[in-house]
Amino acid sequence: MDCDQSESQCGIDSATLKGILEKSLEVETELLRTYTITSERLHGNEQLKDRLQNFAEGNAKRSRQLIEELEQMKS
């Protein structure tokens, strides 16, 4: 079966997709918290602190995108 050819055979129903997006949002949010807290507690390694803050910013952006996707699914 070639899943690229027919959504009806291999597609994801909207409830499953919503669940995947919600779980992904939870993961991104938890990573955001972890990176932020770690960077705030880190002293003496500014490069790592900056990288962790950049990671957190990336997670925040992905979280916003996931929220937007979930909101679009509601309408």
PDB file of N, H, CA, C and O in Angstrom:
ATOM      1  N   MET A   1       0.846  -1.181   0.000  1.00  0.00           N
ATOM      2  CA  MET A   1       0.000   0.000   0.000  1.00  0.00           C
ATOM      3  C   MET A   1       0.888   1.240   0.000  1.00  0.00           C
ATOM      4  O   MET A   1       1.805   1.347   0.814  1.00  0.00           O
ATOM      5  N   ASP A   2       0.624   2.163  -0.897  1.00  0.00           N
ATOM      6  H   ASP A   2      -0.121   2.076  -1.558  1.00  0.00           H
ATOM      7  CA  ASP A   2       1.382   3.407  -0.994  1.00  0.00           C
ATOM      8  C   ASP A   2       0.591   4.519  -0.320  1.00  0.00           C
ATOM      9  O   ASP A   2      -0.405   4.997  -0.865  1.00  0.00           O
ATOM     10  N   CYS A   3       1.026   4.923   0.844  1.00  0.00           N
ATOM     11  H   CYS A   3       1.835   4.534   1.286  1.00  0.00           H
ATOM     12  CA  CYS A   3       0.275   5.910   1.628  1.00  0.00           C
ATOM     13  C   CYS A   3       0.336   7.312   1.042  1.00  0.00           C
ATOM     14  O   CYS A   3      -0.451   8.176   1.428  1.00  0.00           O
ATOM     15  N   ASP A   4       1.248   7.548   0.128  1.00  0.00           N
ATOM     16  H   ASP A   4       1.887   6.846  -0.186  1.00  0.00           H
ATOM     17  CA  ASP A   4       1.322   8.867  -0.497  1.00  0.00           C
ATOM     18  C   ASP A   4       0.240   9.054  -1.557  1.00  0.00           C
ATOM     19  O   ASP A   4      -0.011  10.179  -1.989  1.00  0.00           O
ATOM     20  N   GLN A   5      -0.386   7.993  -1.971  1.00  0.00           N
ATOM     21  H   GLN A   5      -0.182   7.079  -1.620  1.00  0.00           H
ATOM     22  CA  GLN A   5      -1.332   8.068  -3.070  1.00  0.00           C
ATOM     23  C   GLN A   5      -2.772   8.287  -2.641  1.00  0.00           C
ATOM     24  O   GLN A   5      -3.531   8.933  -3.365  1.00  0.00           O
ATOM     25  N   SER A   6      -3.166   7.777  -1.501  1.00  0.00           N
ATOM     26  H   SER A   6      -2.550   7.252  -0.914  1.00  0.00           H
ATOM     27  CA  SER A   6      -4.574   7.849  -1.138  1.00  0.00           C
ATOM     28  C   SER A   6      -4.740   8.128   0.348  1.00  0.00           C
ATOM     29  O   SER A   6      -4.373   7.304   1.186  1.00  0.00           O
ATOM     30  N   GLU A   7      -5.289   9.281   0.670  1.00  0.00           N
ATOM     31  H   GLU A   7      -5.587   9.951  -0.011  1.00  0.00           H
ATOM     32  CA  GLU A   7      -5.515   9.626   2.068  1.00  0.00           C
ATOM     33  C   GLU A   7      -6.528   8.693   2.713  1.00  0.00           C
ATOM     34  O   GLU A   7      -6.456   8.427   3.913  1.00  0.00           O
ATOM     35  N   SER A   8      -7.461   8.203   1.928  1.00  0.00           N
ATOM     36  H   SER A   8      -7.519   8.420   0.953  1.00  0.00           H
ATOM     37  CA  SER A   8      -8.504   7.357   2.500  1.00  0.00           C
ATOM     38  C   SER A   8      -7.939   6.051   3.052  1.00  0.00           C
ATOM     39  O   SER A   8      -8.502   5.484   3.988  1.00  0.00           O
ATOM     40  N   GLN A   9      -6.859   5.577   2.498  1.00  0.00           N
ATOM     41  H   GLN A   9      -6.402   6.038   1.737  1.00  0.00           H
ATOM     42  CA  GLN A   9      -6.272   4.329   2.965  1.00  0.00           C
ATOM     43  C   GLN A   9      -5.308   4.547   4.130  1.00  0.00           C
ATOM     44  O   GLN A   9      -5.212   3.700   5.018  1.00  0.00           O
ATOM     45  N   CYS A  10      -4.609   5.650   4.136  1.00  0.00           N
ATOM     46  H   CYS A  10      -4.687   6.339   3.415  1.00  0.00           H
ATOM     47  CA  CYS A  10      -3.548   5.846   5.118  1.00  0.00           C
ATOM     48  C   CYS A  10      -3.692   7.130   5.919  1.00  0.00           C
ATOM     49  O   CYS A  10      -2.834   7.434   6.748  1.00  0.00           O
ATOM     50  N   GLY A  11      -4.734   7.875   5.696  1.00  0.00           N
ATOM     51  H   GLY A  11      -5.431   7.628   5.023  1.00  0.00           H
ATOM     52  CA  GLY A  11      -4.890   9.164   6.355  1.00  0.00           C
ATOM     53  C   GLY A  11      -5.123   9.047   7.848  1.00  0.00           C
ATOM     54  O   GLY A  11      -5.425   7.972   8.367  1.00  0.00           O
ATOM     55  N   ILE A  12      -4.978  10.159   8.518  1.00  0.00           N
ATOM     56  H   ILE A  12      -4.732  11.032   8.097  1.00  0.00           H
ATOM     57  CA  ILE A  12      -5.211  10.247   9.954  1.00  0.00           C
ATOM     58  C   ILE A  12      -6.535  10.967  10.146  1.00  0.00           C
ATOM     59  O   ILE A  12      -6.772  12.017   9.549  1.00  0.00           O
ATOM     60  N   ASP A  13      -7.393  10.402  10.979  1.00  0.00           N
ATOM     61  H   ASP A  13      -7.201   9.549  11.465  1.00  0.00           H
ATOM     62  CA  ASP A  13      -8.653  11.097  11.229  1.00  0.00           C
ATOM     63  C   ASP A  13      -8.395  12.313  12.117  1.00  0.00           C
ATOM     64  O   ASP A  13      -7.350  12.409  12.760  1.00  0.00           O
ATOM     65  N   SER A  14      -9.342  13.227  12.149  1.00  0.00           N
ATOM     66  H   SER A  14     -10.191  13.149  11.626  1.00  0.00           H
ATOM     67  CA  SER A  14      -9.135  14.505  12.838  1.00  0.00           C
ATOM     68  C   SER A  14      -8.939  14.329  14.340  1.00  0.00           C
ATOM     69  O   SER A  14      -8.192  15.093  14.951  1.00  0.00           O
ATOM     70  N   ALA A  15      -9.587  13.348  14.945  1.00  0.00           N
ATOM     71  H   ALA A  15     -10.194  12.728  14.448  1.00  0.00           H
ATOM     72  CA  ALA A  15      -9.414  13.120  16.384  1.00  0.00           C
ATOM     73  C   ALA A  15      -7.993  12.657  16.696  1.00  0.00           C
ATOM     74  O   ALA A  15      -7.399  13.092  17.682  1.00  0.00           O
ATOM     75  N   THR A  16      -7.452  11.780  15.858  1.00  0.00           N
ATOM     76  H   THR A  16      -7.934  11.428  15.057  1.00  0.00           H
ATOM     77  CA  THR A  16      -6.081  11.305  16.046  1.00  0.00           C
ATOM     78  C   THR A  16      -5.094  12.444  15.844  1.00  0.00           C
ATOM     79  O   THR A  16      -4.159  12.608  16.627  1.00  0.00           O
ATOM     80  N   LEU A  17      -5.303  13.230  14.794  1.00  0.00           N
ATOM     81  H   LEU A  17      -6.063  13.096  14.158  1.00  0.00           H
ATOM     82  CA  LEU A  17      -4.431  14.366  14.525  1.00  0.00           C
ATOM     83  C   LEU A  17      -4.463  15.353  15.684  1.00  0.00           C
ATOM     84  O   LEU A  17      -3.419  15.845  16.110  1.00  0.00           O
ATOM     85  N   LYS A  18      -5.646  15.644  16.190  1.00  0.00           N
ATOM     86  H   LYS A  18      -6.495  15.244  15.843  1.00  0.00           H
ATOM     87  CA  LYS A  18      -5.776  16.559  17.322  1.00  0.00           C
ATOM     88  C   LYS A  18      -5.000  16.027  18.524  1.00  0.00           C
ATOM     89  O   LYS A  18      -4.320  16.791  19.209  1.00  0.00           O
ATOM     90  N   GLY A  19      -5.095  14.740  18.781  1.00  0.00           N
ATOM     91  H   GLY A  19      -5.648  14.119  18.225  1.00  0.00           H
ATOM     92  CA  GLY A  19      -4.360  14.131  19.884  1.00  0.00           C
ATOM     93  C   GLY A  19      -2.856  14.250  19.713  1.00  0.00           C
ATOM     94  O   GLY A  19      -2.134  14.531  20.670  1.00  0.00           O
ATOM     95  N   ILE A  20      -2.390  14.036  18.500  1.00  0.00           N
ATOM     96  H   ILE A  20      -2.976  13.807  17.723  1.00  0.00           H
ATOM     97  CA  ILE A  20      -0.956  14.156  18.214  1.00  0.00           C
ATOM     98  C   ILE A  20      -0.492  15.588  18.443  1.00  0.00           C
ATOM     99  O   ILE A  20       0.541  15.815  19.074  1.00  0.00           O
ATOM    100  N   LEU A  21      -1.252  16.554  17.932  1.00  0.00           N
ATOM    101  H   LEU A  21      -2.091  16.370  17.420  1.00  0.00           H
ATOM    102  CA  LEU A  21      -0.883  17.962  18.097  1.00  0.00           C
ATOM    103  C   LEU A  21      -0.918  18.378  19.560  1.00  0.00           C
ATOM    104  O   LEU A  21      -0.049  19.125  20.010  1.00  0.00           O
ATOM    105  N   GLU A  22      -1.912  17.906  20.309  1.00  0.00           N
ATOM    106  H   GLU A  22      -2.618  17.299  19.944  1.00  0.00           H
ATOM    107  CA  GLU A  22      -1.997  18.239  21.735  1.00  0.00           C
ATOM    108  C   GLU A  22      -0.820  17.654  22.507  1.00  0.00           C
ATOM    109  O   GLU A  22      -0.256  18.321  23.374  1.00  0.00           O
ATOM    110  N   LYS A  23      -0.444  16.416  22.200  1.00  0.00           N
ATOM    111  H   LYS A  23      -0.902  15.874  21.495  1.00  0.00           H
ATOM    112  CA  LYS A  23       0.705  15.786  22.864  1.00  0.00           C
ATOM    113  C   LYS A  23       1.987  16.528  22.499  1.00  0.00           C
ATOM    114  O   LYS A  23       2.845  16.747  23.354  1.00  0.00           O
ATOM    115  N   SER A  24       2.116  16.911  21.246  1.00  0.00           N
ATOM    116  H   SER A  24       1.419  16.733  20.551  1.00  0.00           H
ATOM    117  CA  SER A  24       3.288  17.670  20.807  1.00  0.00           C
ATOM    118  C   SER A  24       3.373  19.003  21.534  1.00  0.00           C
ATOM    119  O   SER A  24       4.459  19.440  21.914  1.00  0.00           O
ATOM    120  N   LEU A  25       2.229  19.651  21.727  1.00  0.00           N
ATOM    121  H   LEU A  25       1.346  19.297  21.418  1.00  0.00           H
ATOM    122  CA  LEU A  25       2.190  20.916  22.452  1.00  0.00           C
ATOM    123  C   LEU A  25       2.650  20.715  23.892  1.00  0.00           C
ATOM    124  O   LEU A  25       3.400  21.535  24.422  1.00  0.00           O
ATOM    125  N   GLU A  26       2.212  19.638  24.526  1.00  0.00           N
ATOM    126  H   GLU A  26       1.603  18.972  24.096  1.00  0.00           H
ATOM    127  CA  GLU A  26       2.651  19.341  25.894  1.00  0.00           C
ATOM    128  C   GLU A  26       4.165  19.174  25.962  1.00  0.00           C
ATOM    129  O   GLU A  26       4.815  19.700  26.865  1.00  0.00           O
ATOM    130  N   VAL A  27       4.720  18.442  25.005  1.00  0.00           N
ATOM    131  H   VAL A  27       4.192  18.015  24.271  1.00  0.00           H
ATOM    132  CA  VAL A  27       6.166  18.203  24.972  1.00  0.00           C
ATOM    133  C   VAL A  27       6.914  19.514  24.769  1.00  0.00           C
ATOM    134  O   VAL A  27       7.871  19.799  25.489  1.00  0.00           O
ATOM    135  N   GLU A  28       6.488  20.312  23.797  1.00  0.00           N
ATOM    136  H   GLU A  28       5.710  20.080  23.212  1.00  0.00           H
ATOM    137  CA  GLU A  28       7.150  21.589  23.521  1.00  0.00           C
ATOM    138  C   GLU A  28       7.084  22.513  24.733  1.00  0.00           C
ATOM    139  O   GLU A  28       8.062  23.190  25.055  1.00  0.00           O
ATOM    140  N   THR A  29       5.938  22.543  25.404  1.00  0.00           N
ATOM    141  H   THR A  29       5.144  21.994  25.143  1.00  0.00           H
ATOM    142  CA  THR A  29       5.770  23.402  26.574  1.00  0.00           C
ATOM    143  C   THR A  29       6.678  22.951  27.710  1.00  0.00           C
ATOM    144  O   THR A  29       7.282  23.781  28.390  1.00  0.00           O
ATOM    145  N   GLU A  30       6.778  21.649  27.917  1.00  0.00           N
ATOM    146  H   GLU A  30       6.288  20.975  27.364  1.00  0.00           H
ATOM    147  CA  GLU A  30       7.646  21.128  28.981  1.00  0.00           C
ATOM    148  C   GLU A  30       9.117  21.419  28.675  1.00  0.00           C
ATOM    149  O   GLU A  30       9.877  21.785  29.572  1.00  0.00           O
ATOM    150  N   LEU A  31       9.518  21.259  27.415  1.00  0.00           N
ATOM    151  H   LEU A  31       8.900  20.962  26.686  1.00  0.00           H
ATOM    152  CA  LEU A  31      10.892  21.587  27.037  1.00  0.00           C
ATOM    153  C   LEU A  31      11.168  23.076  27.223  1.00  0.00           C
ATOM    154  O   LEU A  31      12.241  23.456  27.692  1.00  0.00           O
ATOM    155  N   LEU A  32      10.209  23.912  26.860  1.00  0.00           N
ATOM    156  H   LEU A  32       9.337  23.603  26.480  1.00  0.00           H
ATOM    157  CA  LEU A  32      10.339  25.357  27.056  1.00  0.00           C
ATOM    158  C   LEU A  32      10.607  25.658  28.523  1.00  0.00           C
ATOM    159  O   LEU A  32      11.523  26.414  28.847  1.00  0.00           O
ATOM    160  N   ARG A  33       9.816  25.074  29.405  1.00  0.00           N
ATOM    161  H   ARG A  33       9.071  24.461  29.142  1.00  0.00           H
ATOM    162  CA  ARG A  33      10.004  25.285  30.848  1.00  0.00           C
ATOM    163  C   ARG A  33      11.379  24.809  31.309  1.00  0.00           C
ATOM    164  O   ARG A  33      12.086  25.511  32.031  1.00  0.00           O
ATOM    165  N   THR A  34      11.740  23.608  30.878  1.00  0.00           N
ATOM    166  H   THR A  34      11.165  23.038  30.292  1.00  0.00           H
ATOM    167  CA  THR A  34      13.016  23.025  31.298  1.00  0.00           C
ATOM    168  C   THR A  34      14.190  23.887  30.858  1.00  0.00           C
ATOM    169  O   THR A  34      15.076  24.185  31.659  1.00  0.00           O
ATOM    170  N   TYR A  35      14.202  24.291  29.590  1.00  0.00           N
ATOM    171  H   TYR A  35      13.482  24.049  28.939  1.00  0.00           H
ATOM    172  CA  TYR A  35      15.300  25.120  29.084  1.00  0.00           C
ATOM    173  C   TYR A  35      15.346  26.473  29.782  1.00  0.00           C
ATOM    174  O   TYR A  35      16.424  26.966  30.112  1.00  0.00           O
ATOM    175  N   THR A  36      14.186  27.072  30.007  1.00  0.00           N
ATOM    176  H   THR A  36      13.310  26.671  29.738  1.00  0.00           H
ATOM    177  CA  THR A  36      14.136  28.381  30.658  1.00  0.00           C
ATOM    178  C   THR A  36      14.633  28.297  32.093  1.00  0.00           C
ATOM    179  O   THR A  36      15.470  29.100  32.507  1.00  0.00           O
ATOM    180  N   ILE A  37      14.133  27.344  32.845  1.00  0.00           N
ATOM    181  H   ILE A  37      13.454  26.692  32.509  1.00  0.00           H
ATOM    182  CA  ILE A  37      14.549  27.193  34.246  1.00  0.00           C
ATOM    183  C   ILE A  37      16.035  26.886  34.334  1.00  0.00           C
ATOM    184  O   ILE A  37      16.741  27.448  35.171  1.00  0.00           O
ATOM    185  N   THR A  38      16.508  25.998  33.474  1.00  0.00           N
ATOM    186  H   THR A  38      15.934  25.542  32.794  1.00  0.00           H
ATOM    187  CA  THR A  38      17.931  25.641  33.492  1.00  0.00           C
ATOM    188  C   THR A  38      18.799  26.840  33.160  1.00  0.00           C
ATOM    189  O   THR A  38      19.818  27.064  33.814  1.00  0.00           O
ATOM    190  N   SER A  39      18.415  27.612  32.159  1.00  0.00           N
ATOM    191  H   SER A  39      17.588  27.430  31.628  1.00  0.00           H
ATOM    192  CA  SER A  39      19.230  28.776  31.782  1.00  0.00           C
ATOM    193  C   SER A  39      19.245  29.826  32.885  1.00  0.00           C
ATOM    194  O   SER A  39      20.252  30.507  33.083  1.00  0.00           O
ATOM    195  N   GLU A  40      18.121  29.963  33.612  1.00  0.00           N
ATOM    196  H   GLU A  40      17.304  29.410  33.451  1.00  0.00           H
ATOM    197  CA  GLU A  40      18.072  30.932  34.708  1.00  0.00           C
ATOM    198  C   GLU A  40      18.943  30.509  35.884  1.00  0.00           C
ATOM    199  O   GLU A  40      19.466  31.357  36.607  1.00  0.00           O
ATOM    200  N   ARG A  41      19.098  29.214  36.077  1.00  0.00           N
ATOM    201  H   ARG A  41      18.673  28.525  35.490  1.00  0.00           H
ATOM    202  CA  ARG A  41      19.890  28.697  37.195  1.00  0.00           C
ATOM    203  C   ARG A  41      21.368  28.544  36.859  1.00  0.00           C
ATOM    204  O   ARG A  41      22.196  28.338  37.746  1.00  0.00           O
ATOM    205  N   LEU A  42      21.687  28.643  35.594  1.00  0.00           N
ATOM    206  H   LEU A  42      21.015  28.810  34.873  1.00  0.00           H
ATOM    207  CA  LEU A  42      23.050  28.408  35.133  1.00  0.00           C
ATOM    208  C   LEU A  42      23.912  29.649  35.343  1.00  0.00           C
ATOM    209  O   LEU A  42      23.545  30.749  34.931  1.00  0.00           O
ATOM    210  N   HIS A  43      25.039  29.461  35.976  1.00  0.00           N
ATOM    211  H   HIS A  43      25.337  28.567  36.311  1.00  0.00           H
ATOM    212  CA  HIS A  43      25.982  30.559  36.205  1.00  0.00           C
ATOM    213  C   HIS A  43      27.367  30.097  35.763  1.00  0.00           C
ATOM    214  O   HIS A  43      27.757  28.953  35.995  1.00  0.00           O
ATOM    215  N   GLY A  44      28.093  30.989  35.132  1.00  0.00           N
ATOM    216  H   GLY A  44      27.777  31.919  34.942  1.00  0.00           H
ATOM    217  CA  GLY A  44      29.463  30.686  34.764  1.00  0.00           C
ATOM    218  C   GLY A  44      29.642  30.101  33.379  1.00  0.00           C
ATOM    219  O   GLY A  44      30.772  29.817  32.980  1.00  0.00           O
ATOM    220  N   ASN A  45      28.582  29.914  32.642  1.00  0.00           N
ATOM    221  H   ASN A  45      27.664  30.144  32.965  1.00  0.00           H
ATOM    222  CA  ASN A  45      28.694  29.401  31.279  1.00  0.00           C
ATOM    223  C   ASN A  45      27.685  30.142  30.404  1.00  0.00           C
ATOM    224  O   ASN A  45      26.606  29.631  30.100  1.00  0.00           O
ATOM    225  N   GLU A  46      28.058  31.341  30.013  1.00  0.00           N
ATOM    226  H   GLU A  46      28.934  31.756  30.259  1.00  0.00           H
ATOM    227  CA  GLU A  46      27.149  32.212  29.253  1.00  0.00           C
ATOM    228  C   GLU A  46      26.785  31.637  27.889  1.00  0.00           C
ATOM    229  O   GLU A  46      25.668  31.827  27.408  1.00  0.00           O
ATOM    230  N   GLN A  47      27.729  30.933  27.267  1.00  0.00           N
ATOM    231  H   GLN A  47      28.636  30.778  27.658  1.00  0.00           H
ATOM    232  CA  GLN A  47      27.420  30.349  25.954  1.00  0.00           C
ATOM    233  C   GLN A  47      26.310  29.312  26.056  1.00  0.00           C
ATOM    234  O   GLN A  47      25.380  29.311  25.250  1.00  0.00           O
ATOM    235  N   LEU A  48      26.405  28.436  27.036  1.00  0.00           N
ATOM    236  H   LEU A  48      27.161  28.436  27.692  1.00  0.00           H
ATOM    237  CA  LEU A  48      25.363  27.427  27.220  1.00  0.00           C
ATOM    238  C   LEU A  48      24.046  28.087  27.618  1.00  0.00           C
ATOM    239  O   LEU A  48      22.978  27.684  27.157  1.00  0.00           O
ATOM    240  N   LYS A  49      24.126  29.095  28.468  1.00  0.00           N
ATOM    241  H   LYS A  49      24.994  29.423  28.842  1.00  0.00           H
ATOM    242  CA  LYS A  49      22.927  29.821  28.882  1.00  0.00           C
ATOM    243  C   LYS A  49      22.222  30.422  27.660  1.00  0.00           C
ATOM    244  O   LYS A  49      21.002  30.321  27.531  1.00  0.00           O
ATOM    245  N   ASP A  50      22.991  31.041  26.774  1.00  0.00           N
ATOM    246  H   ASP A  50      23.982  31.123  26.878  1.00  0.00           H
ATOM    247  CA  ASP A  50      22.425  31.613  25.544  1.00  0.00           C
ATOM    248  C   ASP A  50      21.802  30.537  24.655  1.00  0.00           C
ATOM    249  O   ASP A  50      20.719  30.737  24.105  1.00  0.00           O
ATOM    250  N   ARG A  51      22.480  29.404  24.513  1.00  0.00           N
ATOM    251  H   ARG A  51      23.360  29.242  24.960  1.00  0.00           H
ATOM    252  CA  ARG A  51      21.943  28.319  23.681  1.00  0.00           C
ATOM    253  C   ARG A  51      20.630  27.791  24.257  1.00  0.00           C
ATOM    254  O   ARG A  51      19.679  27.537  23.517  1.00  0.00           O
ATOM    255  N   LEU A  52      20.585  27.629  25.579  1.00  0.00           N
ATOM    256  H   LEU A  52      21.357  27.835  26.179  1.00  0.00           H
ATOM    257  CA  LEU A  52      19.355  27.155  26.212  1.00  0.00           C
ATOM    258  C   LEU A  52      18.216  28.153  26.013  1.00  0.00           C
ATOM    259  O   LEU A  52      17.071  27.757  25.793  1.00  0.00           O
ATOM    260  N   GLN A  53      18.527  29.437  26.089  1.00  0.00           N
ATOM    261  H   GLN A  53      19.456  29.759  26.268  1.00  0.00           H
ATOM    262  CA  GLN A  53      17.506  30.458  25.847  1.00  0.00           C
ATOM    263  C   GLN A  53      17.028  30.407  24.398  1.00  0.00           C
ATOM    264  O   GLN A  53      15.841  30.590  24.125  1.00  0.00           O
ATOM    265  N   ASN A  54      17.944  30.160  23.479  1.00  0.00           N
ATOM    266  H   ASN A  54      18.908  30.011  23.701  1.00  0.00           H
ATOM    267  CA  ASN A  54      17.562  30.014  22.069  1.00  0.00           C
ATOM    268  C   ASN A  54      16.684  28.786  21.865  1.00  0.00           C
ATOM    269  O   ASN A  54      15.715  28.829  21.108  1.00  0.00           O
ATOM    270  N   PHE A  55      17.023  27.689  22.541  1.00  0.00           N
ATOM    271  H   PHE A  55      17.811  27.653  23.157  1.00  0.00           H
ATOM    272  CA  PHE A  55      16.184  26.490  22.469  1.00  0.00           C
ATOM    273  C   PHE A  55      14.778  26.811  22.966  1.00  0.00           C
ATOM    274  O   PHE A  55      13.787  26.422  22.346  1.00  0.00           O
ATOM    275  N   ALA A  56      14.699  27.525  24.090  1.00  0.00           N
ATOM    276  H   ALA A  56      15.503  27.840  24.594  1.00  0.00           H
ATOM    277  CA  ALA A  56      13.399  27.883  24.672  1.00  0.00           C
ATOM    278  C   ALA A  56      12.594  28.749  23.705  1.00  0.00           C
ATOM    279  O   ALA A  56      11.384  28.568  23.570  1.00  0.00           O
ATOM    280  N   GLU A  57      13.255  29.681  23.038  1.00  0.00           N
ATOM    281  H   GLU A  57      14.238  29.828  23.147  1.00  0.00           H
ATOM    282  CA  GLU A  57      12.563  30.527  22.063  1.00  0.00           C
ATOM    283  C   GLU A  57      12.012  29.693  20.911  1.00  0.00           C
ATOM    284  O   GLU A  57      10.906  29.941  20.431  1.00  0.00           O
ATOM    285  N   GLY A  58      12.786  28.705  20.470  1.00  0.00           N
ATOM    286  H   GLY A  58      13.684  28.503  20.860  1.00  0.00           H
ATOM    287  CA  GLY A  58      12.315  27.807  19.415  1.00  0.00           C
ATOM    288  C   GLY A  58      11.097  27.017  19.865  1.00  0.00           C
ATOM    289  O   GLY A  58      10.142  26.842  19.108  1.00  0.00           O
ATOM    290  N   ASN A  59      11.138  26.541  21.106  1.00  0.00           N
ATOM    291  H   ASN A  59      11.914  26.682  21.721  1.00  0.00           H
ATOM    292  CA  ASN A  59       9.991  25.812  21.649  1.00  0.00           C
ATOM    293  C   ASN A  59       8.766  26.716  21.764  1.00  0.00           C
ATOM    294  O   ASN A  59       7.646  26.278  21.504  1.00  0.00           O
ATOM    295  N   ALA A  60       8.971  27.958  22.148  1.00  0.00           N
ATOM    296  H   ALA A  60       9.881  28.314  22.359  1.00  0.00           H
ATOM    297  CA  ALA A  60       7.853  28.904  22.260  1.00  0.00           C
ATOM    298  C   ALA A  60       7.215  29.129  20.888  1.00  0.00           C
ATOM    299  O   ALA A  60       5.991  29.182  20.765  1.00  0.00           O
ATOM    300  N   LYS A  61       8.049  29.258  19.872  1.00  0.00           N
ATOM    301  H   LYS A  61       9.043  29.215  19.972  1.00  0.00           H
ATOM    302  CA  LYS A  61       7.527  29.464  18.516  1.00  0.00           C
ATOM    303  C   LYS A  61       6.731  28.243  18.059  1.00  0.00           C
ATOM    304  O   LYS A  61       5.634  28.383  17.518  1.00  0.00           O
ATOM    305  N   ARG A  62       7.276  27.055  18.273  1.00  0.00           N
ATOM    306  H   ARG A  62       8.167  26.941  18.712  1.00  0.00           H
ATOM    307  CA  ARG A  62       6.557  25.843  17.874  1.00  0.00           C
ATOM    308  C   ARG A  62       5.270  25.683  18.674  1.00  0.00           C
ATOM    309  O   ARG A  62       4.258  25.224  18.144  1.00  0.00           O
ATOM    310  N   SER A  63       5.309  26.059  19.945  1.00  0.00           N
ATOM    311  H   SER A  63       6.131  26.431  20.376  1.00  0.00           H
ATOM    312  CA  SER A  63       4.098  25.986  20.772  1.00  0.00           C
ATOM    313  C   SER A  63       3.009  26.889  20.209  1.00  0.00           C
ATOM    314  O   SER A  63       1.850  26.483  20.115  1.00  0.00           O
ATOM    315  N   ARG A  64       3.375  28.109  19.836  1.00  0.00           N
ATOM    316  H   ARG A  64       4.316  28.439  19.913  1.00  0.00           H
ATOM    317  CA  ARG A  64       2.394  29.033  19.248  1.00  0.00           C
ATOM    318  C   ARG A  64       1.818  28.459  17.954  1.00  0.00           C
ATOM    319  O   ARG A  64       0.617  28.552  17.705  1.00  0.00           O
ATOM    320  N   GLN A  65       2.682  27.868  17.141  1.00  0.00           N
ATOM    321  H   GLN A  65       3.659  27.792  17.344  1.00  0.00           H
ATOM    322  CA  GLN A  65       2.217  27.290  15.882  1.00  0.00           C
ATOM    323  C   GLN A  65       1.257  26.126  16.130  1.00  0.00           C
ATOM    324  O   GLN A  65       0.254  25.984  15.429  1.00  0.00           O
ATOM    325  N   LEU A  66       1.563  25.305  17.118  1.00  0.00           N
ATOM    326  H   LEU A  66       2.377  25.421  17.687  1.00  0.00           H
ATOM    327  CA  LEU A  66       0.679  24.191  17.445  1.00  0.00           C
ATOM    328  C   LEU A  66      -0.665  24.693  17.964  1.00  0.00           C
ATOM    329  O   LEU A  66      -1.712  24.151  17.608  1.00  0.00           O
ATOM    330  N   ILE A  67      -0.639  25.719  18.796  1.00  0.00           N
ATOM    331  H   ILE A  67       0.211  26.159  19.085  1.00  0.00           H
ATOM    332  CA  ILE A  67      -1.881  26.314  19.304  1.00  0.00           C
ATOM    333  C   ILE A  67      -2.725  26.839  18.147  1.00  0.00           C
ATOM    334  O   ILE A  67      -3.939  26.638  18.119  1.00  0.00           O
ATOM    335  N   GLU A  68      -2.082  27.510  17.194  1.00  0.00           N
ATOM    336  H   GLU A  68      -1.095  27.673  17.217  1.00  0.00           H
ATOM    337  CA  GLU A  68      -2.801  28.024  16.024  1.00  0.00           C
ATOM    338  C   GLU A  68      -3.429  26.886  15.220  1.00  0.00           C
ATOM    339  O   GLU A  68      -4.573  26.992  14.777  1.00  0.00           O
ATOM    340  N   GLU A  69      -2.689  25.813  15.035  1.00  0.00           N
ATOM    341  H   GLU A  69      -1.760  25.727  15.395  1.00  0.00           H
ATOM    342  CA  GLU A  69      -3.230  24.668  14.294  1.00  0.00           C
ATOM    343  C   GLU A  69      -4.436  24.073  15.015  1.00  0.00           C
ATOM    344  O   GLU A  69      -5.445  23.752  14.387  1.00  0.00           O
ATOM    345  N   LEU A  70      -4.328  23.930  16.327  1.00  0.00           N
ATOM    346  H   LEU A  70      -3.509  24.191  16.837  1.00  0.00           H
ATOM    347  CA  LEU A  70      -5.443  23.381  17.103  1.00  0.00           C
ATOM    348  C   LEU A  70      -6.660  24.300  17.046  1.00  0.00           C
ATOM    349  O   LEU A  70      -7.793  23.825  16.971  1.00  0.00           O
ATOM    350  N   GLU A  71      -6.434  25.610  17.082  1.00  0.00           N
ATOM    351  H   GLU A  71      -5.514  25.996  17.143  1.00  0.00           H
ATOM    352  CA  GLU A  71      -7.547  26.560  16.981  1.00  0.00           C
ATOM    353  C   GLU A  71      -8.214  26.484  15.613  1.00  0.00           C
ATOM    354  O   GLU A  71      -9.437  26.583  15.509  1.00  0.00           O
ATOM    355  N   GLN A  72      -7.415  26.310  14.567  1.00  0.00           N
ATOM    356  H   GLN A  72      -6.422  26.230  14.652  1.00  0.00           H
ATOM    357  CA  GLN A  72      -7.979  26.185  13.217  1.00  0.00           C
ATOM    358  C   GLN A  72      -8.818  24.925  13.084  1.00  0.00           C
ATOM    359  O   GLN A  72      -9.797  24.905  12.338  1.00  0.00           O
ATOM    360  N   MET A  73      -8.447  23.888  13.794  1.00  0.00           N
ATOM    361  H   MET A  73      -7.651  23.904  14.400  1.00  0.00           H
ATOM    362  CA  MET A  73      -9.208  22.637  13.737  1.00  0.00           C
ATOM    363  C   MET A  73     -10.586  22.800  14.373  1.00  0.00           C
ATOM    364  O   MET A  73     -11.530  22.102  14.002  1.00  0.00           O
ATOM    365  N   LYS A  74     -10.703  23.726  15.334  1.00  0.00           N
ATOM    366  H   LYS A  74      -9.936  24.293  15.635  1.00  0.00           H
ATOM    367  CA  LYS A  74     -11.980  23.959  16.003  1.00  0.00           C
ATOM    368  C   LYS A  74     -12.984  24.646  15.085  1.00  0.00           C
ATOM    369  O   LYS A  74     -14.192  24.448  15.212  1.00  0.00           O
ATOM    370  N   SER A  75     -12.471  25.462  14.154  1.00  0.00           N
ATOM    371  H   SER A  75     -11.489  25.623  14.051  1.00  0.00           H
ATOM    372  CA  SER A  75     -13.387  26.222  13.295  1.00  0.00           C
ATOM    373  C   SER A  75     -13.758  25.484  12.037  1.00  0.00           C
ATOM    374  O   SER A  75     -14.521  26.000  11.220  1.00  0.00           O
TER     375      SER A  75
END
